[in-house]
Amino acid sequence: MAELFGTDGIRGVAGRYPMTAEMALKIGKAVAHSFSRPGHTPRIAIGRDTRLSGPMLESAFAAGACSMGATVLKLGVMPTPGVALLTRSLRADAGIVISASHNPYQDNGIKIFSGEGFKLPDEREAAIEAHILADDLASEPDRIGHILKIDNARGRYIDFLKDSLAGSLEGLKLVLDCSNGATFKVAPATFAELGATVVTLCAEPDGCNINAGCGSQHPEKLAAAVVAEGAKLGLAFDGDGDRVIAVDETGRVLTGDQILVICAAALKRQGKLVNDTVVGTVMSNLGFGLALKDLGIKMLTANVGDRYVLEQMQASGAILGGEDSGHIIMLEHHTTGDGILAGLQLIAAMLAEGKPLSELAARMQVFPQILENIEVKSKPDLATLPAVAAVISAVESELGERGRVLVRYSGTQSMCRVMVEGPTEAVTREACARISAVVRRELA
């Protein structure tokens, strides 16, 4: 079992194992070694979000990679999907993102893309991890690499985003919440250059305010601003820009599932929805599958995590998939989840139909869903805990076909997530509280 790599790279509290400068240097050495071959100098692109610890980890990683002879291409502050794109564009062997996504600023992480812009398969990560833990790679004094700054990185990514949209956004007013994160310059510039009137929130990062009461996990300010500004919609991104949550013109928040349904309907209408199939996850709302069924679209279910959504998409030939959290993958355009890209395609669907976002969102009935995150000391198999298994079984029997229960561990944090869907909010909340109380007693 992996000790370092989780479902989204290596994460932890910055300055504490494994997110120390010393470990970042070892990771840099191991990644450079992994992509080395005789007669070839590996090229590694690296970008980061706006966390205080980002430059420290970026510098340490770059030092480690250069000590193994790699050329490091520094992209600066760049959304995760921008790093994936530029890794391909710059013909790099790998792309590195220094980010902990939607987590608070104290956390940070390192995730790796292949030269094709996809996240690495588990076996490749395992090989890299083995070298990191063994600390068995010696620097090569006759092969010290270069560090190059890519000055036009942001502009190249903005051009890609603009090219994904046919026409302009002239006459459209929208509000953007950049979460004081990696999208703080790219997102406003992209929409403004397409002709939209842009009102920007949370675009003043100070290293410590990323995701702090803002962004895709806290859309309340965005919703209020959309109504106050009389905007057509609002978009909230997370810290590294691979998620998006939307707000309609009435101030109502749309989930990732609703965005997927709207985009799926648009693609089907255009005859572009390959195999009439969309990939969701075990956390997708009950209403998601029902809405797709009404549209004549098949839903496939993957485990939670964008890498698993992507695997299911590639296996089935689907070009659209994602998570209720706002990770949306559009393989017609990109290899990974991209919040700005998804927002652009949502707007394109809205403009094509000539209807307000609230009307398009109404295609999906959102069943009440309560999610509780419980900090745990360890992660034993839940099936081995009789009390937990018993309360889950009891709630499932009571809900029957009117709801469902999902209890799972987080792949990136010491958390157990308890999710319950049901016919009413009161029933759902009570059921979630019962299960959570037992989980907390057994594991917290």
Secondary structure, 3 states (H helix, E strand, C coil): CCCCEECCEEEEECCCCCCCHHHHHHHHHHHHHHCCECCECCEEEEEECCCCCHHHHHHHHHHHHHHCCCEEEEEEECCHHHHHHHHHHCCCCEEEEECCCCCCCCEEEEEEEECCCCECCHHHHHHHHHHHHHCCCCCCHHHCCCEEECCCHHHHHHHHHHHCCCCCCCCCEEEEECCCCCCCCHHHHHHHHCCCEEEEECCCCCCCCCCCCCHHHCCHHHHHHHHHHCCCEEEEECCCCCEEEEECCCCCEECHHHHHHHHHHHHHHCCCCHHHEEEEECCCCHHHHHHHHHCCCEEEEECCCHHHHHHHHHHHCCCEEECCCCEEEECCCCCCCCHHHHHHHHHHHHHHHCCCHHHHHCCCCCCCEEEEEEECCCCCCHHHCHHHHHHHHHHHHHHHHHCEEEEEECCCCCEEEEEEECCCHHHHHHHHHHHHHHHHHHHC
